[in-house]
Structure formats: structure tokens, C-alpha cells
Amino acid sequence: MKPAISILGTGRMGSALARALVQAGYRTTVWNRTKQKAEPLAAIGATVAASVLEAIEAAQTSS
């Protein structure tokens, strides 16, 4: 089973990494200060966390 991974920041690099992880079948959680910038990743299967703590917990509790 692949581990759950969280990405903090959905700029160019964070978005590209999150897309690759989702496409590879990883359960991916993303967080960004501006929630709207993370929403396109939700459309492809990522979970958008409401806070940094929520994103961190998503990765820690799933592995």
C-alpha cells in the first residue's frame, strides 16, 4: 500500500508534484494559504486540507 502524502503549497512545483502523486495512485492531501489555488487539484482527486495541521495529520495517520 502506498503511503499518504501531503503537499504544503500549491505553486508551480507543489501543484506539479501533487498531480504526479495523484496520477501515480497516492492518496494526496494539499494545503495552500489561498484555498482557491488548491481547488484544481481536488478536481483530479487530491484532498484539500483546511489547515497545515490537518494536512500533516492526513499524512501521519495514514501511513
Kinemage of the C-alpha trace (Angstrom):
@kinemage 1
@onewidth
@group {chain A} dominant
@subgroup {mainchain}
@vectorlist {calphas} color= white
{ca met a 1} P 0.000 0.000 0.000
{ca lys a 2} L 1.337 3.409 -0.962
{ca pro a 3} L 1.724 5.959 1.831
{ca ala a 4} L -0.479 9.034 2.107
{ca ile a 5} L 1.412 12.193 1.226
{ca ser a 6} L 0.707 15.849 1.966
{ca ile a 7} L 1.935 18.800 -0.063
{ca leu a 8} L 2.128 22.229 1.560
{ca gly a 9} L 1.989 24.957 -1.061
{ca thr a 10} L 0.412 24.603 -4.482
{ca gly a 11} L 2.552 26.888 -6.564
{ca arg a 12} L 4.196 25.574 -9.717
{ca met a 13} L 6.309 22.938 -8.028
{ca gly a 14} L 3.758 21.865 -5.415
{ca ser a 15} L 0.978 21.540 -7.995
{ca ala a 16} L 3.158 19.531 -10.370
{ca leu a 17} L 4.243 17.218 -7.570
{ca ala a 18} L 0.683 16.762 -6.301
{ca arg a 19} L -0.576 15.994 -9.824
{ca ala a 20} L 2.133 13.376 -10.315
{ca leu a 21} L 1.359 11.766 -6.956
{ca val a 22} L -2.396 11.622 -7.605
{ca gln a 23} L -1.789 10.146 -11.057
{ca ala a 24} L 0.533 7.541 -9.533
{ca gly a 25} L -2.189 6.452 -7.116
{ca tyr a 26} L -1.030 8.070 -3.887
{ca arg a 27} L -3.652 9.443 -1.526
{ca thr a 28} L -2.625 13.088 -1.700
{ca thr a 29} L -3.626 15.955 0.573
{ca val a 30} L -2.759 19.533 -0.343
{ca trp a 31} L -2.846 22.820 1.531
{ca asn a 32} L -2.318 26.357 0.312
{ca arg a 33} L -2.801 29.731 2.017
{ca thr a 34} L -5.238 30.595 -0.756
{ca lys a 35} L -7.660 27.689 -0.858
{ca gln a 36} L -8.849 28.529 -4.386
{ca lys a 37} L -5.377 27.759 -5.738
{ca ala a 38} L -5.612 24.208 -4.384
{ca glu a 39} L -9.091 23.507 -5.751
{ca pro a 40} L -7.961 22.408 -9.254
{ca leu a 41} L -6.077 19.588 -7.530
{ca ala a 42} L -9.275 18.490 -5.787
{ca ala a 43} L -10.828 18.111 -9.226
{ca ile a 44} L -8.261 15.422 -10.072
{ca gly a 45} L -8.554 13.563 -6.772
{ca ala a 46} L -6.470 15.343 -4.140
{ca thr a 47} L -7.954 16.264 -0.779
{ca val a 48} L -7.720 19.952 0.156
{ca ala a 49} L -6.870 20.447 3.834
{ca ala a 50} L -8.316 23.379 5.745
{ca ser a 51} L -5.087 23.909 7.709
{ca val a 52} L -1.426 22.956 7.775
{ca leu a 53} L -2.085 20.801 10.829
{ca glu a 54} L -4.858 18.942 9.011
{ca ala a 55} L -2.538 18.275 6.072
{ca ile a 56} L 0.228 16.999 8.329
{ca glu a 57} L -2.159 14.755 10.236
{ca ala a 58} L -3.522 13.316 6.981
{ca ala a 59} L -0.061 12.061 6.082
{ca gln a 60} L 0.888 10.880 9.575
{ca thr a 61} L -2.244 8.916 10.394
{ca ser a 62} L -2.454 7.149 7.061
{ca ser a 63} L 0.965 5.587 6.883
